Each structure stands twice: as structure tokens, then as C-alpha cells.
């Protein structure tokens, strides 16, 4: 589906804000008419967002809103499918059948999340093939957190507790995103991410209460994943290129720093319950602010990982490209099957006419 095919469709849909605004144009083909029409459409769009109503695929929207959503949802979708790799690495080595089944279910969920989100991006006029081409060529990013290795079984727990916990903190507000398909996809995704976070917490709890070696392994995993998890929320608000506009459009509801603070405040009591420490000597409750103060994040590391210089950047993309290439025959077979049934259905519809 092309952008051109989506954008004008609202003008023929009675009852939408965009359709009503389109009637304000002064005359077909006139420059003043086009300017008035655009102003009316922008006014209707702004009013819809201000009223906390949903923008839908056939509604008129500014090009910048469309491109911002495409970038954000694509990055989110890419993160889900790349994020399968660090944990899938441990499926064959899970210590019990129960743990293996839980981990397989979780990785399968992540694949589903990617599919939901790619489908949501397609409603904006960008096809899945184009999105994957950009991912594989490095022209679109995924979350920096997935460029770190899972070195021990405890890392599976740390990823579940910290990484999925950070994802929930960031994504629950997206259930109220101004773009309808994104908001609706996030409702199911967040429910499943809650399961993932609890799975990670329970795994770490079992290790923390186990042998001395198991407790040390759990602590080591938390030490390595804590700071990258804080980086997941993106750069500080003053350095975020897109945050302010995304909040004005109600794509995002909270700034990067607000969400990061909320995550820290949630994790500290959970870490106490786990019997594990958080690797930050500056972490202390601030009575005046009503929040935990925490230490400085190494943003140089964040930028290096984003630039492709993290521990596993090359490995993650190479594996994704290889999986895509090896799956070509499956996609071709599915497309051939769809064409066959589409042709058969068309012939069945035409048969009564031929008999007549």
C-alpha cells in the first residue's frame, strides 16, 4: 500500500474529521483553496489529538506525523524480532523442561509482537519488505539493549526482570497513543510483556535463594544489565531529537527522563525483595523529590552501541540477515499458495455468470 493511496482516502469518508474539513476548500484547483483545505485538515487533526481521540489510517495526517510514527513503530518491531536472539540462545540449555517451555513461549511472543507492529506500520503506507531492507542495511535501528550478550542462565532472568520491566514502563503509556493501530497493538503486547517480566523476576528469585554460586550468578547478571536497561529509555530529554514533538502529538505521553525515573523507583524495592543489589553507589532515596536519586549514565557507551560498535551488533544483524535469506522459500511458498487460492476464488465467483 502506498502513502498516496492512503492519504487522500479520508476525503471520501463521510463523518470523519478530515472529511468534514475537506469541505472547507474554496474551489478546485485554486491555490487559495488548497491552502484553506490544508489548514482545515490540520485543524481537524489537531482537534482530534487534543480531544484524546484516535487518528486512524484513513484519516488525514501531517507527513511529519506519519514519518515519526513509521520510524518509531519500525524501530519497535525490529527490536522485538532482534530481541528474540539473546534469549533463544538459551532454549536448548535451559536447566529444566519447565524453564525450557517458559522460554520458548516468551520467544514466540516476541515474534508475535514484531508481526503486530509491522502490520501497524503497513497501515501508514510502508510495506514490510521495505522495513526489513532498512533493518538489514542498517538504515533503521533497534533497541541498543539487544546488542549485549547473554553470558549465563541468570541473564535470562535479568533480561526478563530489567529489560522487559523497562519495556513495560515505556510501553503501557503507548496504549493511549494517538494513532489507533499502534495503541490497540500495545494492549496485547503489554499484557504479554507483564508475563515476561514476572518470569524474569521469578527466575532471579529462585537463583538468589539457591546456592552461593547461584546467588553470585544472579547478582553478576543484574550488575551487567542494570545500566543498559536505563539507557533503553533513550537520551536525556535535552538531547532527544524527537521526544518533544512526539509528546505534542500524543504519540508519547511521558518524556524519556520521566519514564527512566519511574523505572528506577519501581526496581529498587523489587531488588530488595530479590535480595540483590543494584550496581549504583549513588542510588539513594530523596525525601524532598519523592524519588530515588541515581548515578550518571555512560552516554558515550550508549552512542557507541547505537553506532554499531556494541558487543553483539554485528552478530545480531548477521544472524537476522541469514534467517531472512533462509526463510525465502517459506515466503515464496506462502505467496504462491495465496495466489493459487485467490485465483480459485475468482474463478468460483465467475462460474455462475458463465453458466448464465
Buried (B, 14 or more C-beta within 10 A) or exposed (E): EEEEEBBEBBBEEEEBBBBBBBEBBEEEEEEEBBEBBBEBBBEBBBEBBEEEBBBBBBBBBBEEBBEBBBBBBBBBBBBBBBBBBBBBBBBEEBEEEEBBEBBBEBBEBBEEBBBBBBBBBBBBBBEBEBBBEBBBEEEBBBBBBBBBEBEBBBBBBBBBBBBBBBBBBBBBBBBEBBBBBBBBBBEBBBEBBBBBBBBBBBBBBBBBEEEEEBBEBBBBBBBBBBBBBBBBBBBBBEEBEEBEBBBEBBBBBBBBBBBBBBBBBBBBEBBEEBEBEBBBEEBEEEEEEEEBEBEEBEEEBBBBBBEEEBEBBEEBBEBBBEEBEEEEEEEEEEEEEEEEEEEEEEEEEEEEEEEE
